[in-house]
């Protein structure tokens, strides 16, 4: 079932209008676009979150970012478990910004204005995270950091293994060269074989 969409007015009071984003709007950087949307959300009355990001496979940098409404938490009574739990209601309000191909500006490609829940400008979540959400975010970042550390260690071990193999191979070649140089009979036999092959081929 589609959720009802509430249209959001751009002004909270006469003479106190909130500038809202629009498709084609430009920013000097991704951080500037994000800061604008966060401030817009704070004044309108909702909290934001990062919906998705896309990186360039060549430059490994962010080329698009989707920001959206965090939605609202509802307390749901579960009779079977005899306890209450909180469920987040999703919201389709969002902003998509993309970096231009020349890399100088960021442009708003999509802006969804309507929300599926009432807004409030005095919410403690207005532009900020609750304690539970902060703890969850810290856990997510810690887990991500742990994964990156493990990958770094794996790459380091692989690199050291390659360096060791190269070093061993170099020592092996050096040993063979010393053996050849220290064995005149081997050199004479090699020269004889070469001359024999040359005469046969002529």
Backbone bond lengths (Angstrom), bond angles and torsions (degrees), N, CA, C in turn:
res aa  C-N    CA-C-N  psi(-1)  N-CA   C-N-CA  omega(-1)  CA-C   N-CA-C  phi
1 X - - - 1.467 - - 1.528 109.08 -
2 X 1.358 116.67 133.86 1.451 120.69 178.43 1.514 110.52 -71.79
3 X 1.331 115.29 138.80 1.454 120.16 179.87 1.519 109.75 -79.81
4 X 1.325 118.35 144.16 1.461 120.56 176.91 1.512 110.28 -65.44
5 X 1.312 115.48 143.97 1.458 120.56 -178.16 1.516 109.39 -111.54
6 X 1.319 114.86 126.96 1.457 120.36 178.16 1.511 108.86 -98.11
7 X 1.319 116.57 128.09 1.454 120.37 179.20 1.521 108.98 -78.80
8 X 1.320 115.51 137.50 1.467 120.70 -176.37 1.516 109.58 -103.78
9 X 1.297 116.75 126.19 1.452 120.67 176.11 1.512 110.82 -72.51
10 X 1.327 116.00 149.44 1.454 118.96 -177.59 1.519 112.24 -83.87
11 X 1.304 118.01 -8.75 1.450 119.55 179.96 1.509 112.19 -129.49
12 X 1.323 116.93 138.92 1.464 120.27 178.30 1.520 111.26 -88.16
13 X 1.291 115.15 -25.48 1.464 119.48 179.13 1.522 107.33 -155.41
14 X 1.297 116.03 157.63 1.455 120.54 179.67 1.518 109.48 -61.05
15 X 1.325 116.54 127.63 1.449 120.51 -178.59 1.512 112.93 86.33
16 X 1.317 117.52 -2.32 1.465 121.05 178.82 1.523 107.75 -127.45
17 X 1.312 114.83 69.21 1.456 120.37 -175.25 1.522 110.67 -88.76
18 X 1.326 115.42 144.25 1.459 121.75 179.90 1.519 109.04 -98.98
19 X 1.314 116.21 121.88 1.459 118.89 176.90 1.526 108.66 -72.71
20 X 1.308 116.02 124.05 1.458 119.30 -179.40 1.524 110.26 -109.66
21 X 1.322 116.85 155.96 1.460 119.83 -179.57 1.524 112.19 -68.74
22 X 1.317 116.19 163.05 1.459 121.25 176.87 1.528 108.14 -149.78
23 X 1.319 116.09 154.09 1.458 120.74 -179.59 1.524 110.19 -63.07
24 X 1.331 115.62 129.32 1.457 121.20 -176.37 1.513 112.68 100.90
25 X 1.322 117.46 -12.27 1.461 121.67 177.70 1.531 109.16 -63.98
26 X 1.326 117.80 140.07 1.461 121.19 -175.55 1.524 111.74 -117.20
27 X 1.318 114.28 152.74 1.463 122.43 176.58 1.523 108.75 -135.50
28 X 1.322 115.73 155.93 1.457 120.12 -178.93 1.523 112.20 -75.32
29 X 1.348 117.13 -21.20 1.460 120.32 -178.38 1.523 109.71 -156.34
30 X 1.335 116.04 167.34 1.460 120.93 177.15 1.514 110.64 -64.80
31 X 1.334 116.48 -40.06 1.461 120.42 -179.56 1.521 111.33 -64.84
32 X 1.337 117.16 -34.14 1.468 120.48 177.98 1.525 110.15 -67.52
33 X 1.333 116.69 -40.85 1.459 120.28 177.38 1.511 112.27 -64.74
34 X 1.322 115.69 -40.70 1.466 119.44 179.20 1.525 110.50 -66.60
35 X 1.330 116.94 -43.57 1.463 120.62 179.96 1.531 110.87 -60.82
36 X 1.336 116.38 -39.08 1.461 120.16 178.85 1.526 110.53 -62.60
37 X 1.340 116.78 -45.53 1.465 120.12 -177.27 1.525 111.17 -68.12
38 X 1.326 116.89 -38.02 1.467 120.43 178.28 1.524 110.50 -63.70
39 X 1.339 116.60 -41.61 1.459 120.13 178.60 1.528 110.58 -68.56
40 X 1.323 116.56 -39.70 1.465 120.66 176.01 1.528 109.96 -59.63
41 X 1.331 116.62 -44.80 1.465 121.27 179.66 1.524 111.19 -63.50
42 X 1.321 116.20 -39.74 1.470 120.17 -179.09 1.520 110.38 -62.64
43 X 1.332 116.77 -41.91 1.456 120.24 -177.07 1.531 112.16 -75.92
44 X 1.346 116.07 -34.35 1.466 119.43 179.42 1.515 110.99 -75.89
45 X 1.334 116.57 -40.38 1.460 119.36 176.43 1.511 116.48 121.31
46 X 1.338 117.24 42.98 1.468 119.42 173.87 1.528 109.32 -150.56
47 X 1.321 115.42 160.93 1.461 121.54 179.71 1.522 109.60 -99.21
48 X 1.322 116.69 151.66 1.461 121.46 -175.04 1.522 112.00 -110.48
49 X 1.314 113.88 164.25 1.466 121.51 173.88 1.525 108.51 -153.48
50 X 1.331 116.16 159.71 1.463 121.45 176.79 1.524 108.47 -82.46
51 X 1.332 116.49 121.33 1.463 120.97 179.94 1.521 111.51 -84.69
52 X 1.315 116.24 -44.04 1.460 120.19 -179.15 1.518 109.88 -163.71
53 X 1.328 114.92 161.85 1.458 122.04 176.42 1.522 108.19 -141.41
54 X 1.313 116.09 148.67 1.461 120.28 176.40 1.515 108.95 -128.98
55 X 1.338 115.72 133.81 1.455 121.55 -178.51 1.528 110.96 -108.14
56 X 1.315 115.30 152.06 1.457 121.14 174.81 1.522 108.75 -75.70
57 X 1.343 117.11 132.05 1.458 120.22 -179.61 1.525 111.71 -74.21
58 X 1.320 116.78 -13.69 1.457 120.30 179.76 1.528 111.78 -95.56
59 X 1.324 117.25 -43.57 1.457 121.18 -176.27 1.520 112.87 -99.18
60 X 1.334 117.57 -12.44 1.469 123.26 -178.42 1.525 111.52 55.81
61 X 1.316 116.26 40.90 1.457 121.28 177.07 1.527 108.34 -128.55
62 X 1.332 115.93 157.78 1.460 121.15 -178.22 1.526 109.96 -68.64
63 X 1.336 116.38 129.52 1.466 120.89 178.69 1.525 111.73 -116.30
64 X 1.331 117.35 -11.13 1.465 119.96 174.16 1.523 109.15 -154.34
65 X 1.330 114.91 149.26 1.467 120.26 -178.97 1.526 108.18 -143.27
66 X 1.336 114.46 131.26 1.466 120.08 176.47 1.520 108.62 -109.48
67 X 1.323 115.99 123.70 1.458 122.60 178.06 1.518 108.32 -113.57
68 X 1.313 116.51 147.76 1.455 118.58 -178.45 1.505 113.32 -150.40
69 X 1.317 114.81 176.74 1.459 121.42 178.59 1.526 109.33 -73.37
70 X 1.309 115.68 139.74 1.461 120.58 -179.98 1.522 111.40 -74.59
71 X 1.306 118.35 -14.64 1.461 121.25 -177.92 1.518 110.73 80.80
72 X 1.319 116.24 -167.02 1.462 120.56 -179.35 1.519 109.77 -130.09
73 X 1.324 114.62 152.28 1.460 121.01 177.97 1.522 109.75 -95.32
74 X 1.311 116.42 135.55 1.455 121.97 176.55 1.521 109.18 -120.12
75 X 1.326 116.04 141.74 1.459 120.58 174.82 1.518 108.98 -86.56
76 X 1.324 115.82 121.97 1.464 121.92 -177.73 1.521 108.91 -112.02
77 X 1.327 116.14 130.65 1.461 120.89 179.01 1.525 109.27 -88.68
78 X 1.320 115.99 126.40 1.460 122.19 178.51 1.520 108.15 -110.81
79 X 1.340 116.33 102.66 1.467 120.46 -176.54 1.520 111.77 -66.52
80 X 1.344 117.00 -34.44 1.463 119.67 -177.61 1.521 111.67 -67.02
81 X 1.345 115.79 -35.24 1.465 119.61 -179.02 1.526 111.77 -95.67
82 X 1.352 115.92 -4.88 1.457 121.86 179.39 1.532 111.79 54.87
83 X 1.313 115.01 41.47 1.453 118.89 176.78 1.526 109.35 -156.16
84 X 1.310 115.08 165.02 1.454 121.16 178.65 1.528 109.29 -102.83
85 X 1.303 116.43 148.89 1.455 119.64 173.46 1.524 108.03 -140.69
86 X 1.326 115.44 161.56 1.465 120.58 -175.37 1.527 109.56 -103.40
87 X 1.331 115.56 132.77 1.460 121.73 179.44 1.529 108.99 -122.69
88 X 1.339 115.15 133.80 1.458 118.90 -179.13 1.527 110.45 -88.32
89 X 1.314 114.63 129.81 1.464 120.93 176.43 1.516 109.02 -89.82
90 X 1.332 116.24 125.40 1.451 120.31 -177.92 1.517 112.23 -71.46
91 X 1.323 115.22 163.27 1.465 121.36 -179.90 1.520 107.68 -145.57
92 X 1.335 116.75 141.44 1.460 121.20 -175.20 1.522 113.37 -91.68
93 X 1.323 118.62 -3.57 1.464 120.50 178.78 1.525 109.18 -62.61
94 X 1.333 116.49 130.26 1.458 118.99 -177.19 1.526 111.69 -161.07
95 X 1.338 113.85 168.37 1.462 122.11 177.56 1.523 107.67 -138.10
96 X 1.328 117.02 130.15 1.463 121.85 177.30 1.517 108.95 -116.48
97 X 1.323 116.32 122.29 1.462 120.83 176.88 1.526 108.73 -119.15
98 X 1.339 115.26 143.28 1.460 121.37 -179.43 1.516 110.15 -132.03
99 X 1.323 114.73 147.41 1.462 119.59 176.61 1.523 109.31 -80.99
100 X 1.328 116.17 135.97 1.455 119.72 177.60 1.523 110.01 -67.56
101 X 1.333 116.35 158.16 1.459 120.61 -176.30 1.525 112.68 -60.96
102 X 1.338 116.45 -32.21 1.461 118.58 178.91 1.526 112.17 -76.70
103 X 1.346 116.34 -8.42 1.458 120.52 173.60 1.508 115.66 77.25
104 X 1.342 118.02 9.57 1.463 119.62 -175.73 1.523 113.28 -95.65
105 X 1.333 118.12 -28.41 1.458 121.35 -176.14 1.527 110.86 -134.87
106 X 1.346 114.57 159.41 1.462 122.34 173.39 1.526 107.80 -113.30
107 X 1.331 116.63 136.72 1.463 121.88 -173.71 1.527 110.28 -122.77
108 X 1.333 115.70 139.58 1.467 120.81 174.81 1.522 108.21 -75.02
109 X 1.335 116.58 117.34 1.461 121.73 -179.47 1.529 112.12 -97.64
110 X 1.329 116.97 -25.83 1.466 119.84 -179.16 1.520 109.06 -152.11
111 X 1.317 115.50 137.98 1.462 120.98 177.57 1.519 108.81 -140.32
112 X 1.321 116.46 117.06 1.465 122.65 175.62 1.520 107.12 -105.07
113 X 1.319 115.82 117.75 1.457 121.14 -171.26 1.524 113.74 -88.65
114 X 1.340 117.62 -40.51 1.458 121.88 -172.25 1.516 114.31 -71.28
115 X 1.340 115.22 148.60 1.467 122.75 177.90 1.528 109.67 -116.88
116 X 1.317 115.85 155.72 1.468 121.45 -179.53 1.519 111.77 -99.49
117 X 1.318 117.34 16.63 1.467 121.54 -177.29 1.525 108.84 -152.46
118 X 1.306 117.64 158.47 1.468 120.52 176.90 1.526 110.67 -64.26
119 X 1.328 115.66 148.58 1.460 121.52 178.99 1.519 109.64 -106.68
120 X 1.306 115.16 153.47 1.462 120.23 177.63 1.509 109.17 -144.09
121 X 1.325 115.97 133.73 1.462 120.19 -177.67 1.513 112.66 -88.24
122 X 1.338 117.87 -5.98 1.463 119.52 -179.77 1.524 111.24 -112.86
123 X 1.345 117.02 19.50 1.462 120.29 179.82 1.514 110.64 -71.31
124 X 1.342 119.00 139.71 1.459 121.11 176.77 1.515 111.94 -65.18
125 X 1.361 116.53 -16.50 1.455 119.82 178.25 1.516 111.69 -91.78
126 X 1.321 116.44 2.88 1.454 120.87 -174.73 1.523 110.56 -68.46
127 X 1.330 115.15 94.64 1.450 120.11 -179.64 1.508 113.09 82.42
128 X 1.333 118.55 1.29 1.458 121.20 -178.01 1.520 109.88 -131.62
129 X 1.320 115.64 165.85 1.454 121.55 178.97 1.514 110.00 -101.75
130 X 1.334 115.43 145.48 1.455 119.70 173.82 1.522 109.06 -74.92
131 X 1.334 115.87 169.76 1.466 120.02 -179.71 1.525 110.83 -60.31
132 X 1.346 116.50 -43.18 1.466 119.93 179.34 1.525 111.32 -62.88
133 X 1.329 115.99 -41.66 1.458 119.64 -179.25 1.520 111.15 -69.55
134 X 1.334 116.68 -35.95 1.463 119.90 176.14 1.518 110.52 -63.34
135 X 1.347 116.47 -44.41 1.467 120.23 178.98 1.524 110.51 -61.76
136 X 1.336 116.34 -42.35 1.462 120.19 179.58 1.522 110.69 -64.19
137 X 1.335 116.14 -41.23 1.464 120.20 179.68 1.520 110.53 -65.42
138 X 1.318 116.86 -40.62 1.465 120.88 178.04 1.523 110.22 -62.18
139 X 1.335 116.53 -42.22 1.464 120.59 178.25 1.526 111.10 -62.67
140 X 1.335 116.47 -41.34 1.464 120.12 179.44 1.525 110.87 -64.33
141 X 1.333 116.46 -44.11 1.459 120.13 179.92 1.523 111.31 -66.63
142 X 1.345 116.05 -38.49 1.463 119.99 178.42 1.523 110.86 -63.69
143 X 1.342 116.21 -42.91 1.468 120.46 178.52 1.524 110.82 -64.11
144 X 1.339 116.03 -41.40 1.465 120.12 178.86 1.522 110.98 -64.19
145 X 1.338 116.41 -41.24 1.461 120.96 178.66 1.521 110.70 -64.18
146 X 1.337 116.21 -39.80 1.462 120.68 179.39 1.525 110.91 -62.86
147 X 1.336 116.57 -41.63 1.466 120.68 178.52 1.523 110.52 -63.22
148 X 1.335 116.79 -43.39 1.458 120.35 -179.54 1.524 111.01 -65.57
149 X 1.337 116.88 -36.35 1.463 119.77 177.74 1.521 110.67 -64.96
150 X 1.352 116.26 -41.80 1.464 119.62 179.22 1.526 110.98 -64.72
151 X 1.336 116.72 -39.73 1.457 119.99 177.49 1.522 111.00 -64.13
152 X 1.338 115.97 -41.17 1.460 120.23 178.66 1.518 111.04 -61.60
153 X 1.332 116.88 -43.75 1.462 121.26 178.70 1.526 110.82 -64.20
154 X 1.334 116.95 -39.55 1.467 120.35 179.19 1.526 110.83 -64.60
155 X 1.350 116.44 -42.54 1.461 120.34 177.83 1.523 110.77 -64.38
156 X 1.332 116.21 -39.31 1.457 120.71 -179.74 1.526 110.59 -64.61
157 X 1.345 116.39 -45.16 1.463 120.24 178.89 1.529 111.01 -62.44
158 X 1.328 116.34 -40.50 1.458 120.17 178.70 1.516 111.14 -63.88
159 X 1.332 116.65 -42.82 1.461 121.22 179.64 1.520 110.93 -63.99
160 X 1.338 116.62 -43.52 1.465 120.31 178.67 1.525 110.82 -63.55
161 X 1.336 116.49 -36.67 1.462 120.37 178.20 1.526 111.08 -64.54
162 X 1.334 116.14 -41.45 1.468 120.23 178.40 1.523 110.53 -65.02
163 X 1.336 116.28 -43.57 1.464 120.56 179.03 1.524 110.41 -61.05
164 X 1.327 116.52 -40.95 1.462 121.00 179.12 1.525 110.95 -64.25
165 X 1.337 116.85 -42.51 1.467 120.44 178.42 1.524 111.29 -62.58
166 X 1.330 116.25 -42.44 1.465 120.45 178.51 1.522 110.44 -63.48
167 X 1.331 116.58 -41.82 1.460 121.34 179.76 1.534 110.76 -63.42
168 X 1.336 116.22 -43.90 1.468 119.95 179.03 1.526 111.25 -64.47
169 X 1.319 116.73 -39.71 1.465 120.30 179.71 1.527 110.62 -66.83
170 X 1.337 115.93 -38.82 1.467 120.13 177.74 1.523 110.68 -62.84
171 X 1.334 116.17 -43.23 1.468 119.81 177.61 1.524 111.00 -63.16
172 X 1.327 116.43 -38.39 1.468 120.71 179.14 1.525 110.96 -63.68
173 X 1.330 117.27 -43.25 1.458 120.90 178.05 1.521 111.19 -64.67
174 X 1.333 115.68 -41.97 1.463 119.86 179.22 1.521 110.79 -61.51
175 X 1.333 115.98 -40.47 1.462 120.68 179.01 1.522 111.11 -64.06
176 X 1.325 116.84 -41.05 1.469 120.22 178.46 1.520 111.54 -65.41
177 X 1.335 116.16 -40.08 1.467 120.29 178.72 1.519 110.31 -63.13
178 X 1.335 116.82 -43.57 1.463 120.69 178.73 1.526 111.08 -63.32
179 X 1.330 116.06 -38.36 1.471 120.04 179.12 1.519 110.99 -64.35
180 X 1.324 116.20 -43.39 1.466 120.75 -179.57 1.520 110.94 -66.41
181 X 1.333 115.75 -45.87 1.464 119.74 -178.35 1.530 111.93 -66.11
182 X 1.314 117.30 -29.09 1.467 121.00 -178.08 1.510 113.63 -90.73
183 X 1.324 118.49 7.06 1.462 121.88 -178.35 1.525 109.00 -128.36
184 X 1.331 117.58 89.07 1.473 121.06 -178.35 1.520 112.37 -58.57
185 X 1.346 117.30 -36.51 1.460 120.19 -179.38 1.535 111.03 -60.60
186 X 1.321 115.12 -38.03 1.466 119.22 179.13 1.520 110.64 -64.43
187 X 1.354 115.51 -39.73 1.459 119.62 179.09 1.520 111.05 -65.85
188 X 1.349 116.63 -41.94 1.463 120.68 179.57 1.523 110.44 -64.49
189 X 1.338 115.97 -42.99 1.462 119.89 -179.72 1.519 110.69 -64.65
190 X 1.304 115.94 -39.51 1.463 120.21 179.05 1.517 111.06 -65.07
191 X 1.361 115.87 -41.29 1.468 120.06 178.93 1.526 110.31 -66.08
192 X 1.331 117.35 -39.61 1.461 121.27 179.47 1.531 110.79 -63.87
193 X 1.331 115.58 -44.08 1.464 119.48 178.56 1.522 111.29 -62.22
194 X 1.322 116.06 -38.84 1.464 120.15 -179.62 1.525 110.95 -66.04
195 X 1.367 116.25 -44.76 1.460 120.19 179.86 1.521 111.00 -65.58
196 X 1.330 116.60 -38.57 1.464 120.44 178.64 1.523 110.53 -62.97
197 X 1.321 115.87 -43.89 1.469 120.63 179.16 1.523 110.68 -64.18
198 X 1.337 115.84 -37.66 1.462 120.20 -178.36 1.520 110.63 -67.96
199 X 1.345 116.80 -43.41 1.464 120.55 -179.68 1.524 110.99 -66.91
200 X 1.324 116.26 -36.25 1.456 120.42 -179.81 1.524 110.97 -67.14
201 X 1.321 114.70 -36.15 1.463 119.67 -177.51 1.513 111.93 -75.61
202 X 1.353 117.32 -22.86 1.467 120.74 -176.12 1.530 111.75 -71.60
